[in-house]
Amino acid sequence: MPEQPPQSNDQPRWLTPEEREIWQQFAMMVHRLPAALGAQLQQDADLSYIEYYVLAGLSDQPEHRMRMSELAILANSEQSRLSHMISRLERRGLVRREPDPINGRYTQAILTDAGHALLTEAAPAHVARVRDLVFDVLDTAELGNLRTAAEKISESIDHWEQRR
């Protein structure tokens, strides 16, 4: 990338044309990928993208349970928004809520047998779509670069959030 001239602290560092193009491609991908995965999940399992990941997150936990506060972090969701989603999943019999047995001030979300069965049924098609859209279009070196870039961007976000 071409070097930019030094700028004073009060001037924004505008993106170069190449950086702007990269950013636009990246932003479009970040927007479109969850939508493409969500469309497949909605069609095949009547689940939204985030609902699938909440169920999958619960399935990865011991006894398929997690505190709602921790699940909100995993789902990158506000507590109130997650609570509404869990209510919808409860009405479908996919999860239930119980007081945390260690500390009753907390509530746990628990994946039900029906939720686990739906997740198990939905997973093969979802993984196939992830493979089609991401893994099968990148070679080994590109996948390594994607991993490195994702790790660096996540670390940058973590650092920025810690400064807030």
Secondary structure, DSSP 4 states (H G I P E B T S, - for coil): -PPPPP--TTS--PPPHHHHHHHHHHHHHHHHHHHHHHHHHHHHHS--HHHHHHHHHHHTSGGGEEEHHHHHHHTT--HHHHHHHHHHHHHTTSEEEEE-SS-TTSEEEEE-HHHHHHHHHHHHHHHHHHHHHTGGGS-HHHHHHHHHHHHHHHHHHHHHHHH-
